[in-house]
Amino acid sequence: MVSRTDIPSIVLPILMTGFVGLVSGCSLIKPAPERYGVAALRGASELLREARVETSEEGLPVARDFLVEELAGDDGSRGSLERRVIRTTRDPALVLPDSFAALSAAERRRVAIVIVPGTQTGFGGPSMTRPCLREAANRAEALGFSTHFIDTPPRGGVPENAELVAEWVEPIFKEADHVVLVMLSKGAHDVVYYLQHYALDLPPQDRAKLNMVLSLAGTLQGSVVADYFANAARFSPVCTRIFLCMRGQSADIGMLKTVARSPWQAEEAGRMGEAFPHLTWVSVAMIPDGADGEIAQRLWSPFVRGRIVNNSPYYSPADGLVESAASVLPDEVEVDEWIVRAFGSHSMPNGHYIDGTLVAPVTQRAGDEQLHPESGGEVMDAYLRALPQSLLR
């Protein structure tokens, strides 16, 4: 749920620092081929690699159509969850009788919904990302679920944010019967780090309570855009890095470097299924909706996005920040994964489902790229009325 104002325009950094960057000899300018593009070589799933090959050989529209079919085939729910979500989204009064929302009040209180937000920039106007997620938390709480919003620093490092998640979540496992983790965008990096470095050490009875992870356009296999801005030796990303350094925000560059690559470590990733025996991973993957295989929204500078498409050592259909195939789990994570396909940009509530149903038809209008906080509550409400109770096994 990232708004078009969440990503800084780089025009100002270029104007302010371009000359400085060119004459300073700063190490941020020097080519770093051993760093840039590493996400394409390490940790990519077979589907992600295939999508990149399709893009290179056949173009973005063909690769996008390939992804639509492949994601459907990889969906562990066989399209069931996608159809259920479309039904509850179209009819705000519909509560599916076997859904989370249909649990008794006492049962809902024993289900902990923990929301981990992603990053935000604060450039170009107020960010709507966190207000959207807070509204999602408010809606879950209003429906009677035990709800927790972990207010991680918006630009915090992944290890530091994961430690904060661990501190918040540990007592929740003691109090709840079921735990559901919900994360957006870069919040996926924070949650994955938490799962690998903290949650694996929980007692077996606590790990058995983790029933679901809901990933909303998550950076599950890294971000091609973050890789470009963190590591590319071209004019735009170099100026952006220099600008951040001049503002005393060099830590942001480190965060981008982390988000550029997959958060998974092979050994820990392979333990997920055994460590969390009741876990189902639900991934909402945003697929570009434009006729050219790119997103139709501006979201942020189309010019810069074009530079990435033309100059990145790897690329495949993307939502403006994350490759669509990188929003689902890599192969080594052997847990049941349910996939919901949606079309549009990283600003998830601005998108639509495969039948054309808007993701947030009450609070968002087609063509309106500005996110409205209420859309977060609308999306959460639709999912809680759709998610089957069988996930809480």
ABEGO torsion letter per residue (X at the ends): XBBAAABBBAAAAAAAAAAAAAAAGBAAABBBAAABGAAAABGBBAAAAAAAAAAAAAEAAAAAAAAAAAAAAABAAGGAAAAAAAAAAABAABBBAABAAABBAAAAAABBBBBBBBBBAGBGEBBAAAAAAAAAAAAAAAAGBBBBBBBBBAABBAAAAAAAAAAAAAAAAAABABBBBBBBEAAAAAAAAAAAAAAAABBAAAAAABABBBBBGBBAAEBAAAAAAAABABAAAAAAAAAAAAAGAAAAAAAAAAAABBABBAAAAAAAAAABAABBBBBBBBBBABAAGBBABAGBBAAAAAAAAAABABBBBBAGABBAAAABBBAABBBBBBBBBBBEBABAAABBBAAGBBABAAABBBGBABBBAAAAAAAAAAAAAABBAAAAX
